[in-house]
Each structure stands twice: as C-alpha cells, then as structure tokens.
Amino acid sequence: MLKFYFNGAPNPNKVALFLEESGVPFEPVPVDTRKGEQFKSEFLKVNPNGKVPAVDDDGVFVFDSNAILLYLAEKTGKFLPPNSPANRAQTLSWLMFIATGLGPYSGQAVHFKTAAPKDLDYAVNRYLYEAHRHYKILDDHLAAHRYMVGDTYTIVDMALWGWARLASFVLGEEGAAKYANVKRLVDEISARPAASRAIALKDKFTFKAEMDEEARNHMFGHLKTKVA
Ligand SMILES: N[C@@H](CCC(=O)N[C@@H](CS)C(=O)NCC(=O)O)C(=O)O
C-alpha cells in the first residue's frame, strides 16, 4: 500500500487532499519535522531533500508536492483536465508556477515575519511583495475561469489550495481580502468532505506543538551553520 509521509503543513495537505478525493488506499506515516524525524535514514531514502510530503508507492519514491500530485493523477487518471496539448501545457505551467513561486514566496514571507530577527524589513517586504504578485496573477486568472485549468476541478486547484487556504496567515486579513477570486475557489474546495478529511489527518497523530529551540534547530539548518 502507498505510504504517505506527511505533517499538517500546506504542501502535505495538497497530497492528502488528492488521496482523500481519489480514494487511493494509503498508509499515513507522520514525520515530525519539529523533532528532526525528516533526517532519519529510512525517510531520506524516500526523499533525499528531507521534507514532507513524500510517497513510497510500493517501492516507487516520489517527493515534492506538485510532482506527487502529477504522478498520482497520471497513474490513476483522476483529477486531470481533458487530455490535449493545450491543457497539458497549462497544467504544467501552473503547477510549476505554484511550486516555484506561490509556495516558496509564501513560506519565506511567513519565515521573515515570524521567525527571523525583527529588523529584516527588506526581506519581509521582498517576500510579501512577491507573494502578493503571485496572488494577483492567480486572482486575475480566476476572474475569467472557474478552475485553474479547463472547466473541472483538477490537481492544479488542489496545488493552489494547499497554500491559498492560508492566505490571510501569509498576507494578513486585509492583504488576503484583495484576492476574492482565489478565495472563491479555496472556499469551494474547503467545503468538500475530502478537504475536511485531509486537514483532519494530522489529528490522528501527535506532533510536537512547540516551536522551541529544538524545533528551530531541526527546521532551520542555517541557525547552526554559517555559510556567508
Ligand atoms: N518543494 C517542496 C517543499 C516541501 C517543504 O518545504 N515542506 C515543509 C512542510 S510544508 C517541510 O517539510 N518543512 C520541514 C523542514 O523544512 O524541515 C514541496 O512542494 O513538497
């Protein structure tokens, strides 16, 4: 059975959503990144990058959330738009845009706002600016389209939902309120029973709650190693 390595963070949530939507049988395997479980050698065989999510599909290892979504969608034939070169091109473009832009800029904006020393306004401004720029592009697209690609709910919408359901956490309430079209799609997805099950998956396990020094040292390697 497929093993799903996860925690309750945005990137694993996208994959949890696909698994819950598709009915693919899976065994959830919690990886407590605040305790450093991402560095265990068994896990690093599945994901050498030491991050969640990752899957072990009977010996086929896949890591990086959008790669997993694409792998599972292509394997099952579920949650892809109708097969055409144009839809394939749009699917790849938006999956990469979300993976390389929306996710990292949102993550860094949160990091510099909440975890970094307080005087780094330049970094906060840069990452928030880029997060907003990505939200605006997505919002303009969704002003003209009900879903990200084609006329149906696909893995691209799931990829967006992972981070966009936390837009107000990243951008603040006022910032997130600028993107009503993104919110419309996020709300539609969040209302689905599979989305509730995906979010609740973490509650079946105990994860370290404190973001204390031990957790920071496991999650932020740069605190221990000076490279600049
Ligand atoms: N590009 C990767 C990013 C994975 C990632 O950064 N995962 C976070 C949770 S959302 C994580 O494992 N954080 C723990 C750590 O950095 O130690 C993906 O999309 O899956």
The ligand as a Tripos MOL2 file, in Angstrom:
@<TRIPOS>MOLECULE
LIG
   20    19     1     0     0
SMALL
NO_CHARGES

@<TRIPOS>ATOM
      1 N1          9.0250   21.8940   -2.6330 N.3       1 LIG1
      2 C1          8.6010   21.0400   -1.5610 C.3       1 LIG1
      3 C2          8.6540   21.7870   -0.2450 C.3       1 LIG1
      4 C3          8.4760   20.8670    0.9230 C.3       1 LIG1
      5 C4          8.5310   21.6130    2.2340 C.2       1 LIG1
      6 O1          9.1680   22.6690    2.3710 O.2       1 LIG1
      7 N2          7.8650   21.0170    3.2370 N.am      1 LIG1
      8 C5          7.8190   21.6040    4.5420 C.3       1 LIG1
      9 C6          6.4080   21.4960    5.0830 C.3       1 LIG1
     10 S1          5.2830   22.4380    4.0740 S.3       1 LIG1
     11 C7          8.7690   20.8490    5.4580 C.2       1 LIG1
     12 O2          8.9930   19.6640    5.3010 O.2       1 LIG1
     13 N3          9.3110   21.5560    6.4220 N.am      1 LIG1
     14 C8         10.1760   20.9680    7.4040 C.3       1 LIG1
     15 C9         11.5800   21.4030    7.2690 C.2       1 LIG1
     16 O3         11.8570   22.3040    6.4560 O.co2     1 LIG1
     17 O4         12.4190   20.8640    7.9950 O.co2     1 LIG1
     18 C10         7.1690   20.5340   -1.8390 C.2       1 LIG1
     19 O5          6.4130   21.2080   -2.5450 O.co2     1 LIG1
     20 O6          6.8290   19.4530   -1.3640 O.co2     1 LIG1
@<TRIPOS>BOND
     1     1     2 1
     2     2     3 1
     3     2    18 1
     4     3     4 1
     5     4     5 1
     6     5     6 2
     7     5     7 1
     8     7     8 1
     9     8     9 1
    10     8    11 1
    11     9    10 1
    12    11    12 2
    13    11    13 1
    14    13    14 1
    15    14    15 1
    16    15    16 2
    17    15    17 1
    18    18    19 2
    19    18    20 1
@<TRIPOS>SUBSTRUCTURE
     1 LIG1         1 GROUP 0 **** ****
